[in-house]
């Protein structure tokens, strides 16, 4: 995975530094979460690759929208919301494993069915995409970015708990929160 990871990070480096760092941190937490869930070594590797690639569709979005400070307008939000399907299409064309494609496509689905692109609900959302959804949200909340202010780890965990059952899988939020409390706090 080393050469593949370097290529992905290089692509993000030229386009969007936030997403490069985000991909790296998401992959680290993905591995810890997969190990906690007792996934097989093959599943752990797929989840790590999926973590690195979950936002690959953003590489084809306009740089000025991705790096716009502050809130996006309605049209800009619609453009950004296309990145899961764009990424899934790129990965499918490149011959990636279906589970990695699903991570890219479904990491913005919500547990209550109000997410995108397909409005999947609960267990309809592939587990690996559910995991990346939680980790990605946590990283965005706790990292410096142009969209919002940084939250403390405790505040981010509280927000994950608040959205458990709405945006996120309740059992997976518990697992991830346990990992963060053990590894970081």
C-alpha positions in Angstrom: 0.0 0.0 0.0 3.0 2.3 0.4 3.3 3.4 -3.3 -0.4 3.7 -3.7 -0.6 5.8 -0.6 2.2 8.1 -1.8 0.5 8.6 -5.1 -2.8 9.5 -3.4 -1.2 11.9 -1.0 0.8 13.5 -3.9 -2.5 14.0 -5.8 -4.1 15.7 -2.8 -0.9 17.8 -2.1 -1.2 19.5 -5.5 -4.9 20.2 -5.0 -5.9 20.5 -1.4 -3.6 20.2 1.6 -6.5 19.8 4.0 -7.7 16.6 2.2 -4.2 15.2 2.1 -3.8 15.4 5.9 -7.5 14.3 6.4 -6.9 11.2 4.3 -3.8 10.2 6.3 -5.5 10.7 9.7 -8.6 8.9 8.6 -6.5 5.9 7.5 -4.8 5.8 10.9 -8.1 5.8 12.8 -9.6 3.4 10.3 -6.9 0.8 11.1 -7.5 1.2 14.8 -11.2 0.9 14.4 -10.9 -2.2 12.2 -8.6 -3.8 14.7 -11.0 -3.0 17.6 -13.8 -4.6 15.5 -11.6 -7.7 15.0 -11.8 -7.4 11.2 -9.5 -9.6 9.1 -6.2 -8.4 7.9 -7.6 -8.2 4.3 -10.6 -6.1 5.6 -8.2 -3.8 7.5 -6.2 -3.2 4.4 -9.3 -2.5 2.4 -10.6 -0.1 5.0 -7.3 1.8 5.1 -7.3 2.1 1.3 -10.9 3.2 1.4 -10.0 5.8 4.1 -7.2 7.2 1.9 -9.5 7.3 -1.2 -12.9 8.3 0.3 -12.6 11.9 -0.9 -10.8 11.2 -4.1 -13.8 12.7 -6.0 -12.8 16.1 -4.6 -9.8 16.0 -6.9 -12.1 16.8 -9.8 -14.0 19.6 -8.1 -13.2 23.2 -8.7 -10.2 24.3 -6.5 -11.9 27.6 -5.7 -14.9 25.9 -4.2 -12.9 23.4 -2.2 -10.7 26.1 -0.7 -13.4 28.8 -0.3 -13.2 30.2 3.3 -16.5 30.3 5.1 -19.8 28.9 4.2 -20.6 27.5 0.7 -23.7 28.8 -1.1 -26.4 26.3 -2.3 -24.9 25.8 -5.7 -21.4 25.3 -4.2 -22.8 22.7 -1.7 -24.4 20.9 -4.6 -21.1 20.8 -6.4 -19.3 19.4 -3.4 -22.0 16.8 -2.7 -21.2 15.3 -6.1 -17.7 14.1 -4.9 -18.9 10.7 -3.5 -20.3 9.6 -6.9 -17.4 11.1 -8.8 -15.0 9.3 -6.6 -16.8 6.0 -6.8 -16.9 6.3 -10.6 -13.1 7.0 -10.7 -12.4 4.0 -8.5 -14.6 1.7 -10.5 -12.9 2.8 -13.7 -9.6 2.1 -12.1 -10.7 -1.4 -11.1 -10.7 -1.0 -7.3 -12.4 -3.5 -5.0 -16.2 -2.9 -4.7 -15.9 -2.3 -0.9 -13.5 0.6 -1.5 -15.8 2.0 -4.1 -18.7 1.8 -1.6 -16.7 3.7 1.0 -16.1 6.6 -1.5 -19.8 6.5 -2.6 -21.6 6.1 0.7 -19.5 7.9 3.4 -22.0 10.8 3.4 -25.1 8.6 3.9 -26.8 9.2 7.2 -28.0 6.5 9.6 -31.5 8.0 9.5 -31.6 8.0 5.7 -31.2 11.7 5.1 -27.7 11.6 3.6 -26.5 11.4 0.1 -26.1 10.3 -2.7 -28.8 7.6 -2.4 -30.5 8.2 1.0 -29.5 4.8 2.3 -30.6 4.1 5.9 -29.1 2.2 8.8 -27.6 -1.2 7.9 -28.2 -0.5 4.2 -25.1 1.6 4.4 -22.0 -0.6 4.1 -20.2 -1.0 7.4 -16.9 0.3 6.1 -18.6 3.5 4.8 -20.3 3.9 8.2 -16.9 3.7 9.9 -15.3 6.3 7.6 -18.2 8.6 8.0 -17.6 8.8 11.8 -13.9 9.1 11.5 -14.1 11.7 8.8 -16.5 13.8 10.7 -14.4 13.6 13.9 -11.3 14.6 12.0 -13.0 17.6 10.3 -14.3 18.7 13.7 -10.9 18.5 15.4 -8.7 19.8 12.6 -7.9 23.2 11.3 -9.9 23.8 8.2 -11.5 26.6 6.2 -15.1 25.6 6.9 -15.3 25.7 10.7 -13.5 26.3 13.9 -11.6 23.5 15.7 -13.5 21.7 18.4 -11.9 20.0 21.3 -11.7 16.2 21.3 -14.4 16.1 24.0 -16.7 18.4 22.1 -16.2 16.4 18.9 -17.0 13.1 20.8 -20.1 14.8 22.3 -21.2 15.8 18.8 -20.7 12.3 17.5 -22.8 11.1 20.4 -25.5 13.7 19.7 -25.7 12.6 16.1 -25.6 8.9 17.0 -28.8 7.3 15.5 -29.2 10.3 13.2 -26.1 10.6 11.2 -24.0 7.8 12.6 -24.3 4.2 13.6 -24.8 4.1 17.4 -22.7 1.0 18.0 -19.8 2.3 15.8 -19.9 5.7 17.5 -19.4 3.8 20.8 -16.5 1.8 19.4 -14.8 4.8 17.9 -15.3 6.9 21.0 -13.7 4.2 23.1 -10.6 4.2 20.8 -10.2 8.0 20.9 -10.5 8.0 24.7 -7.9 5.2 25.0 -5.5 6.4 22.4 -5.7 10.2 22.6 -7.3 11.4 25.9 
